[in-house]
C-alpha cells in the first residue's frame, strides 16, 4: 500500500513502513518495523541522515555532495503502486536522478530502482556508477560475503569468518574517519541492530567494473559517533546522450528469532540472511 502525504510518501507492508521525503533529495527517511526506525535521523546529524543516492566515483564531485542529487527537492508522482521521485538536472555532472520505490508484498521487501539520466545538452556520453549510501544508528553488527579482499585506503577493523566479512561497531575503535573499501563475492550486505535484521541485495559487480578509487561495498563510521553508513555501488557505465542507466536494489527488514545468535561468525545468523534473500524467512 502507498500513502502520499505532502512531501512525505509512504509504503506499508504489514508491520513495515518505508518513508521517502521529496523535499530533501527524494531521501529515504525511515524504514520501520513495528514503529522502530532502523535509519539514522536528523536529530543525530541534520545533514547526514536516512538513505541517499550519490554518483561514483566521488572524484567527479569531491565534497560536499552535489545538491541537485543529494538534497534539492525532487518531483514526486505515482505510477500505480510505485512512488517515483525525479531530481533536477545536475549542471556539474550533466545528469538527473530518478528514484522508483515499489513495495513487493510477496517478499515483504521494498525494491528501489535508481536511474541516471544523461541530461547533457551536447551529444556527449557520461561515464558514471550508481551509489547508495544508507545511514544507521552507531551500533550493531554489519557483514557481507567476503570477496577478493580489501582495497586501500581501508582502515576500518573487520574480521573474516565463515566466508563473510564482519564489522562489529565499537566506539572505542572509531578514530579519524575509518572506512572500508571491499570486494564482495555476492550481492548483499546485512546489519543487525538490537535483533532487528536489515538486508540489502544488489547485483554483484566484478572488480574490473567498479569505479576507480571506489568499491562495491563500503562501510563508514563517523568520528563523532553519531551515525554509520553501509554503502554499495553498481557498475561503472557509459551512458549515451539522451539515455539512462537503471540499477535496482532490494531492502528487507526482519525480527530475528531467539534461536539466531548475533555474533561475529555466527552460522545461524548467516543462514537466516540466506533464508530472507531466498524468500523463506
N, C-alpha and C positions, 0 to 999 in steps of 0.2 A: 504494500500500500504506500502511496506517495501523498505527502501533505505539503502544499505550498503555504507560505506564511510570510509575506513581505520579503525581506532579504534572505530569510531562512527557509530552506527546503528540506523536507524530511522523508526518509524511507523507514518503514516499520515492518519488522519481521518477527512475529511472536513477541519474545521478550527483548528483542534487539532494536535499537534506534540509531539511525545514521543521519547526521545533520550536516548540511552544507550552507555556507554563508556567501551569498552572491556579492555582498558589498566589499569583501576583502579577498579578492582573487579566486572566487569560487572555492574557497578553502573548506576542507572537512574539519569542522569544529568539535564534533562529538561522534563517538561510536560507543554506545552504551549497551550494557547487559543488565537487566533488572534495575535500571536507573543509574548504574555506575559508569562514568565516562572513563574509558581507558586512555584517551588522548590528553596531553597536557593542555592547560587552559591559560587564558590571557592573564590571570592573576599571578601566574608564575613568571611570565615574560610577555609584555604587551605586544611585542613584535614577532616573537618566535613561539608559536603555539599551534596545535592542531596539525593537520597534514596538508602539505602544499606540493606544488609541482614546479620543478626547475628544468632548464635545458642543460645539457652536458656537451662538452667539457666546461668547467667553471672558468677556465682561462679566457673563454669568449666574452665573459661579462664581469669577472672579478668579484667585488663586494661593494655595497650591499646587493641583494638580489634585484633583478630587473623589476621595477614597479609594475609595468604593464602585465607581467606574467604572475608575479607573486602577490601583489597587494591591491591593484586597481580594481574597481568594480567590474564584474562580469555581467553579461546579459543573460538572464535565466529564461528558460522556456521548458515546456513539457512536450515530450513525444511519446504518447502512450504512457507506459509505466516507467519511462526513463526521464530523469532530470538532466537537462543539458545546460551547461554554462559555457558561454563564448566570451573570450577575453578580447581586449583591444589589440591593435597591431603594435608590436614592439619595434620601434624605429631602429634600435641598436642592432637587432638580430634579423629583422625583416620577417618575423613570424608572428602568428597569433595562435593562442592555445584554446582548444575546445576540450571540455571535460564532460563525460557522459556517465551517469550513475544509475545503475539498474539493480533492483532487488531480485535475487534468484531464490524464490520461495522453496523450490525443491531441494536446494542445497543449504538453505539458511545462510546465505552469503550475499555480499554486495560485489558486483562487478563494476570496475571503473575502467573506462576506455579514455585514454588521452590521445588527442590528435594534434599534431604540429602542422599547421598550415603555412606553406611558403607564401608570404604576402608581399614579397619584394616587387616593387614597381617595375624594375628592369627584369628582363627574362633571364634570371640567374638562379642557379640551384643553391641550396643551403645544405651543409653537412653538419648534422646535429644528432644528439641522442636524448631520449626521454629519461627523467629522473624524478622519482617520488621520494619525498622527504617527510617522514612521519615522526612526530614528536610525542614522547611518552613521559610519564612521571619518572623521576630519577630513582628507580629501584627495580629489582626484578632480575630475571634470567633470560638472556637472548641467545638463540642458537640457529644454525643453518648447516646444510650439508657441506662438508669440507671439500674444497676443490683443489686447484693446483697450488694453493698457498696464499700467503700474504704479500702485498706489494708495498714498497716504500711510498710515503713516509709513515707507515703504520706504527703506532705507539700505544695501542690500547691492549691491556693484558687479557689474553684469551687462552683457552685450553682446548686441545683437540682430543676427543674421546668418543669412541663408538661410531666413528665415521662422521661426526659432527664437530663443528667449532662452537665453543661456548664462551659467552661473556657474562660473568656474574657481577652485577653492578655493586661496587663497594666504594663509598665516598672517600675512604682513606687512600684509594689509589687513583683518584681523579685529580690530576695536576696539569697545568698548562692547558693545551687543547687536544686531549687524547682522541685519536680517530683511527679506525680500522679501514683498510682497503683490502678486499679479499675476493678471490675467485670462489665460485660455488659449483658443486658437481650436479646440483639440481636446482630447479627454480622455486625455492621457498625460503622464507625466514620466519621464525616464530619468537614470541616473547611471552613470558609468564609474569603476571603481576598479581600477587596475593591470590593464587589459584584461579585466576582468570587467564585463559589462553587466547592469544591473538596470533593469527597466522595470515601471512600474505603470500600468495602464489603469483608467479610471473614466468614468462618464457625464459629458459636458460639462454645465456649469452656466452659463446666461446671467447677466450681471451683476445683473439685476433680481431673481434668485432666490438670490443669495449672501447670507450672514448679514451684518448690519450691522457695519462695522468689520473685516470679515474678507475673504478672497479665496479663489477656487477653488484657487489654487496659492500655497503659502507655503514659503519656504526660510529656515532659521535656522542661524547659526554661533555656537556657544558661545564666549564670550570666553576661557575657559580653554584653548581649543584641544583639548578632549577629545572632542568629537563635533560632528556637524552633523545637521540634520533636513531631510528632504524631506516635505512635507505636502500633502494635498489634502482638499478639503471637498465635500460634497454639497449639495443644495438645502435652503434653509430651508423647513420644512414644518410645518403644523399637524396634530398627531396627536390625534384624538378620544380621549375617555376609553375605556380598555379596548382600544384599538387599538395597532398597531405600524407603524413605517415600516421599509423594507428598502432597503439600499444596498450594491451589490456592486462589488468591485474585483478585478483580476487582477494577479498577480505573475509575472514572468518573470526568469530568470537564465541568462545565456549567456556563453561564452568568445568573445571577438572574434577573427575570422580576422586573420592578419597583414596582409592587404591593406586592412583598415579603418584609416583614420587617426584617431587620437584627438587632436582639436584643436578649438578654437572655430571654428564654421562648417564643419566637415568634411562634405561631401556624402556620402561613403561611410559615415560613422557614422550620419547621418540616414537613409540608405537601408537600413542594416542594421536599425535600430529599426523602420522601416516593415515590413520583412520579418518580423521577430519578431512584431509585432502581427497581421500577416496570416496567420501560421502557416507561413511559408516558410523560417524560419531557426531 
